[in-house]
Amino acid sequence: MHFVICMFIACICLITAVLVTEVFPKWFKAILALLGSATAGYAIAILIRKIAMWTNAFTKPQLLPTAGICAGIMLIIVIIVVFILRKRKAKKA
């Protein structure tokens, strides 16, 4: 259940940052993207931990380091998507 709640919060943060880009200042959008990435990373870490517990395929990983790694990866993905969208927007203009 924690996974679903965290993914919902992450989706709301990221969707809000994308949909209302002209209303908020850049620093607020950056905070929303950071919060969404961190929450999504935590949710993915919870999912990895649950899968490890259910399958017994490997030992249960520590939650905090796994969440930090997943949050960092999510933040990198968000930055790459932003750069791709900016290039497409610049080509159309």
N, C-alpha and C positions, 0 to 999 in steps of 0.2 A: 504494500500500500504506500510505503514511503516513496518508492520509485515513481508511482503514478502522480503523487502530489508534487514531487520535485520536478518532474517533466512538465506538468501543467504550469507551474510557476515559471519555469524556464521559457516555455513557449509564450506565455503571456508577456514576459519581459522583452523577449526578442521581437515579437509581433508589434508590441507597442513602440519599440525603438524604430522599427521599419515603417509602420503605417503613419505615424505622426512626425515625420522627419522635419517638417517645416514649422512645427509649433514649438518644439523644444530647442534649447541651445545645444551646441555640439557636446559640451561637457556632460550634460544630462543624458544625452543619447549614449555617450561612452560609458557612463555609469550603469545605464540599463543593460547595455551589451555585456559589460563585465559581470554584472549580477546574473544575467541569464546564462552566460557561459559557465560561471561557477556553479550555479544550481544544476545545470544540465550535466556538468562533470560529476557532481556529487551523486546525481541520479544514476548515471552510468556506472559509477563505482559501487553503488548499492546493488545494481543489477549484476555486476561481475561477482560481487561477494555472494549474492543469493545463488547464482548459477554454480559457484564453487561449492557451496553448502549442499545443494540439491544433488549434484552429480558425483561428488566426492572424487572428481577427476584430479584435482590438485588441492593443495592446502588453502584454507581460507585466507585471503590477503588482508593486510592491515587496511582499514578503511580510510584513514587520513592521507597516507601517501598515495594510495590509489586515486582518491578524490582529487588530490592536487595535480597528479599527472593528467587525469581525464579533463579537469578544468582548463589546464594549459593547452591541451589539444583542442578543446572546444573553442577557446579564445583564438587560437591560430586559424581554425576553420572559419570563424566569423570574420577575422581580418582579411583572409583570402577572398571570401565572398564579397566583402565590401569593395576590395580593389577590382574584382571582376565586374561588379555592377557599375562602378565609376567609369571604367574603361568603355563599357557598352553605352553608358549615358553620354560620354564624351564623343563617341563615334556618331551617335544620332544627332548631336547638336551641330 
